Amino acid sequence: MIRVLVADDHQLVRAGVRTLLDAEDDITVVAEARDGAEAIESAVGTEPDAVLMDLSMPGVDGVE
């Protein structure tokens, strides 16, 4: 099972990506984040295998 964290500042995008990933048998979304800082905090707590992150977000972005 691949554990994924989805980070995007747009809730609709996060929901759409989650829906697509949840349709796969071998992928589970373990957390969602609204910005990079929240993604870091969530990653520490959930230890995902992969992070799908928007590169352009307010505050801490995906590039940082």
C-alpha atoms as one frame of an Amber mdcrd trajectory, in Angstrom:
protein
   0.000   0.000   0.000   1.374   3.406  -1.006   0.618   6.111   1.562   0.237
   9.601   0.042  -0.033  13.109   1.465  -1.799  15.633  -0.824  -0.880  19.306
  -0.405  -2.611  22.092  -2.327  -4.038  25.454  -1.297  -7.256  24.826  -3.270
  -9.715  22.540  -1.487 -11.396  21.511  -4.741  -8.074  20.356  -6.198  -7.261
  18.372  -3.047 -10.693  16.732  -3.156 -10.325  15.838  -6.840  -6.859  14.365
  -6.409  -8.021  12.426  -3.362 -10.967  11.002  -5.318  -8.644   9.842  -8.099
  -6.139   8.306  -5.701  -8.804   6.638  -3.547 -10.041   4.825  -6.667  -6.746
   2.896  -6.776  -6.524  -0.303  -4.734  -2.868   0.130  -3.793  -2.935   3.841
  -2.813  -4.336   5.482   0.294  -4.362   9.205   1.109  -3.170   9.509   4.698
  -3.380  13.314   4.980  -4.233  16.554   3.212  -2.576  19.935   3.718  -3.456
  23.525   2.716   0.134  24.792   2.550   3.722  23.692   2.879   3.936  24.261
   6.623   0.874  22.108   7.210   2.303  19.493   4.823   5.515  19.277   6.848
   3.564  18.925  10.081   1.291  16.272   8.566   4.212  14.355   7.055   5.904
  14.087  10.441   2.745  12.667  11.971   1.661  10.328   9.163   4.988   9.309
   7.550   3.683   9.063   3.942   5.573   7.190   1.231   4.977  10.063  -1.221
   3.885  13.702  -1.113   1.917  15.183  -3.993   2.451  18.923  -3.520   1.495
  22.065  -5.407   4.603  24.110  -6.169   2.887  27.476  -5.742   1.151  27.989
  -2.385   0.998  30.856   0.116   3.531  30.808   2.942   5.777  27.779   2.577
   5.355  26.488  -0.967   6.224  23.186  -2.622   9.601  24.452  -3.826  10.798
  25.277  -0.311
